[in-house]
Amino acid sequence: MYFVEDLRLSGGKVLRGDTLVPDDLAILDGRLAPIRASAHLPLVNLSGYLILPGIIDLHGDAFERHLAPRSSVRFPTDIALQSVDRDAAVNGVTTAWMAQSWPWEEGSRGPDSAETFMEAFAEYGPTALTNLRIQLRCEMHTVDTEARLVAAIARHGIDYVIFNNHLSAARSIVTTDPHGLAF
């Protein structure tokens, strides 16, 4: 992940609570610091700009459209990750968890696909402009992959796991829309 160098930001309007006020900020060691400690820092003039906090996306599904913009088209994962990273950065998202499924399904949404994505992310992550992370959405009924799941979580440092139960919804669809379930 990329961190900006130590800087003093001057001339912009800073969001303080619910009000924009003219103010200066300092960044030391990747954190906001008191302005009095920043006299020696390089100055960036932000006159006419707003200085706002970054957005945190706790459950991002949008990254999937970068991987597969249409059902018949799949981009290489490294290109898709670069695209989602830049998309996040340009929209003010500083930290984003990409919601990756670990379901009972096979194919493009199954555990094999999840692990392939985690491997590609492990390669891309250190070069990211934003703090991209993986949120793993695990179906509760995938007990047959428990050891594999736990190993993948440990190997890739996954820090956000959600357990879902979509079995009752799938059972309902069997009777109301069996073709949809098969699809």
PAFIFI-678122 format. One record per residue (C-alpha): residue number from 1; x, y, z negated. Coordinates in Angstrom, 2 decimals, decimal comma. Layout:
<atoms>
ATOM     n         u         v         w
ATOM   NUM         X         Y         Z
...
</atoms>
This chain:
<atoms>
ATOM     n         u         v         w
ATOM     1      0,00      0,00      0,00
ATOM     2      1,20      3,50      0,86
ATOM     3      1,65      6,07     -1,90
ATOM     4      2,14      9,74     -1,21
ATOM     5      5,27     11,41     -2,50
ATOM     6      5,20     13,80     -5,43
ATOM     7      3,51     17,03     -4,28
ATOM     8      1,85     20,22     -5,39
ATOM     9     -1,46     20,92     -3,62
ATOM    10     -2,35     24,61     -3,53
ATOM    11     -5,09     26,85     -2,18
ATOM    12     -7,88     24,29     -1,81
ATOM    13    -11,21     23,97     -3,58
ATOM    14    -11,21     21,10     -6,07
ATOM    15    -14,32     19,22     -7,14
ATOM    16    -14,54     19,61    -10,93
ATOM    17    -17,66     17,90    -12,26
ATOM    18    -20,37     19,07     -9,89
ATOM    19    -18,70     22,34     -8,83
ATOM    20    -16,08     23,22     -6,22
ATOM    21    -13,52     25,61     -7,71
ATOM    22    -10,31     27,12     -6,32
ATOM    23     -7,53     25,23     -8,06
ATOM    24     -4,12     23,64     -7,60
ATOM    25     -3,24     20,02     -8,26
ATOM    26     -0,01     18,14     -8,75
ATOM    27      0,73     14,52     -7,90
ATOM    28      3,57     12,88     -9,83
ATOM    29      4,33      9,16     -9,53
ATOM    30      1,06      8,58     -7,66
ATOM    31     -1,11     10,19    -10,36
ATOM    32     -2,63     13,59    -10,98
ATOM    33     -0,43     15,64    -13,29
ATOM    34     -0,68     19,01    -15,05
ATOM    35      0,13     21,82    -12,62
ATOM    36      2,66     23,30    -15,08
ATOM    37      4,88     20,25    -14,44
ATOM    38      4,91     20,79    -10,69
ATOM    39      6,91     23,96    -10,09
ATOM    40      9,77     21,96     -8,56
ATOM    41      7,55     19,90     -6,23
ATOM    42      7,12     20,44     -2,49
ATOM    43      4,11     22,67     -1,84
ATOM    44      1,27     21,77      0,55
ATOM    45     -1,03     24,69      1,39
ATOM    46     -4,61     23,39      1,57
ATOM    47     -6,33     26,75      2,01
ATOM    48     -9,72     26,16      3,60
ATOM    49     -9,81     22,48      2,58
ATOM    50    -11,77     20,60     -0,07
ATOM    51     -9,90     18,32     -2,47
ATOM    52    -12,23     15,49     -3,45
ATOM    53    -11,85     12,19     -5,30
ATOM    54    -11,53      9,05     -3,21
ATOM    55    -14,49      6,77     -2,67
ATOM    56    -14,40      3,24     -4,10
ATOM    57    -16,29      0,57     -2,14
ATOM    58    -17,01     -2,35     -4,48
ATOM    59    -18,76     -4,61     -1,96
ATOM    60    -17,89     -3,93      1,66
ATOM    61    -19,56     -5,99      4,36
ATOM    62    -18,73     -3,48      7,09
ATOM    63    -15,30     -5,03      7,66
ATOM    64    -17,00     -7,99      9,36
ATOM    65    -17,93     -5,80     12,33
ATOM    66    -14,22     -5,13     12,84
ATOM    67    -13,58     -8,89     12,96
ATOM    68    -16,57     -9,77     15,15
ATOM    69    -18,35     -6,77     16,66
ATOM    70    -20,65     -9,18     18,53
ATOM    71    -21,38    -12,86     17,95
ATOM    72    -19,44    -13,78     21,11
ATOM    73    -16,41    -11,57     20,42
ATOM    74    -13,81    -12,05     17,69
ATOM    75    -10,81     -9,75     17,32
ATOM    76     -7,44    -10,90     15,96
ATOM    77     -7,55    -10,49     12,18
ATOM    78     -4,47     -8,26     12,00
ATOM    79     -6,02     -5,80     14,46
ATOM    80     -9,36     -5,92     12,61
ATOM    81     -7,65     -5,25      9,26
ATOM    82     -5,78     -2,28     10,71
ATOM    83     -9,07     -0,95     12,08
ATOM    84    -10,99     -1,35      8,79
ATOM    85     -8,09      0,23      6,89
ATOM    86     -7,99      3,28      9,14
ATOM    87    -11,79      3,51      9,12
ATOM    88    -11,74      3,55      5,30
ATOM    89     -8,95      6,14      5,14
ATOM    90    -10,58      8,56      7,57
ATOM    91    -13,86      8,34      5,62
ATOM    92    -12,32      9,03      2,21
ATOM    93    -12,42      5,45      0,92
ATOM    94     -9,28      4,95     -1,15
ATOM    95    -10,10      1,50     -2,59
ATOM    96    -12,26     -1,09     -0,88
ATOM    97    -13,11     -4,70     -1,65
ATOM    98    -13,92     -6,60      1,52
ATOM    99    -16,68     -9,10      0,71
ATOM   100    -15,51    -12,49      2,02
ATOM   101    -17,81    -15,51      1,80
ATOM   102    -16,84    -18,91      0,38
ATOM   103    -20,04    -20,80      1,26
ATOM   104    -21,06    -24,40      1,91
ATOM   105    -21,24    -23,58      5,62
ATOM   106    -18,54    -24,63      8,03
ATOM   107    -17,17    -22,63     10,91
ATOM   108    -16,61    -18,89     10,94
ATOM   109    -18,08    -18,38      7,46
ATOM   110    -16,68    -21,45      5,70
ATOM   111    -13,76    -21,99      3,32
ATOM   112    -11,31    -22,61      6,19
ATOM   113    -12,18    -19,22      7,66
ATOM   114    -11,95    -17,57      4,22
ATOM   115     -8,46    -18,95      3,66
ATOM   116     -7,35    -17,92      7,14
ATOM   117     -8,57    -14,39      6,39
ATOM   118     -6,75    -14,35      3,02
ATOM   119     -3,51    -15,43      4,72
ATOM   120     -3,81    -12,68      7,34
ATOM   121     -4,62    -10,16      4,61
ATOM   122     -1,56    -11,22      2,61
ATOM   123      0,57    -10,22      5,61
ATOM   124     -1,25     -6,94      6,32
ATOM   125     -1,92     -5,74      2,75
ATOM   126      1,54     -4,31      1,95
ATOM   127      1,33     -1,96      4,96
ATOM   128     -2,22     -0,72      4,29
ATOM   129     -2,98      3,00      4,11
ATOM   130     -5,70      2,35      1,53
ATOM   131     -6,01      0,00     -1,42
ATOM   132     -7,76     -2,87      0,39
ATOM   133     -8,69     -5,93     -1,66
ATOM   134    -10,74     -9,07     -1,22
ATOM   135    -13,96     -9,77     -3,08
ATOM   136    -14,77    -13,47     -2,84
ATOM   137    -18,47    -14,37     -2,71
ATOM   138    -18,66    -18,00     -3,74
ATOM   139    -21,78    -20,12     -3,47
ATOM   140    -22,43    -21,89     -6,78
ATOM   141    -23,20    -25,15     -5,01
ATOM   142    -19,71    -25,56     -3,52
ATOM   143    -18,42    -27,65     -6,41
ATOM   144    -16,68    -30,00     -3,98
ATOM   145    -14,25    -27,16     -3,13
ATOM   146    -13,63    -26,01     -6,72
ATOM   147     -9,92    -26,92     -6,85
ATOM   148     -9,32    -25,38     -3,44
ATOM   149    -11,19    -22,21     -4,45
ATOM   150     -9,27    -21,79     -7,70
ATOM   151     -5,96    -22,37     -5,89
ATOM   152     -6,84    -19,76     -3,23
ATOM   153     -7,83    -17,22     -5,90
ATOM   154     -4,51    -17,73     -7,70
ATOM   155     -2,38    -17,80     -4,54
ATOM   156     -3,86    -14,57     -3,16
ATOM   157     -4,39    -12,66     -6,43
ATOM   158     -8,13    -12,29     -5,88
ATOM   159     -9,39    -10,07     -8,71
ATOM   160    -13,11     -9,96     -7,91
ATOM   161    -15,23    -13,12     -7,55
ATOM   162    -19,01    -13,19     -7,31
ATOM   163    -21,06    -16,36     -7,64
ATOM   164    -24,19    -16,51     -5,49
ATOM   165    -27,03    -19,00     -5,34
ATOM   166    -28,67    -18,94     -1,92
ATOM   167    -29,87    -22,55     -2,10
ATOM   168    -33,50    -21,72     -2,97
ATOM   169    -33,68    -19,24     -0,08
ATOM   170    -32,23    -21,87      2,27
ATOM   171    -34,79    -24,41      1,05
ATOM   172    -37,58    -21,96      1,76
ATOM   173    -36,27    -21,25      5,26
ATOM   174    -36,24    -25,00      6,03
ATOM   175    -40,04    -24,94      6,09
ATOM   176    -40,66    -21,41      7,39
ATOM   177    -37,87    -21,03      9,97
ATOM   178    -35,83    -24,23     10,51
ATOM   179    -34,33    -22,89     13,76
ATOM   180    -33,19    -19,75     11,95
ATOM   181    -31,55    -21,83      9,23
ATOM   182    -29,77    -23,96     11,83
ATOM   183    -28,54    -20,81     13,57
</atoms>
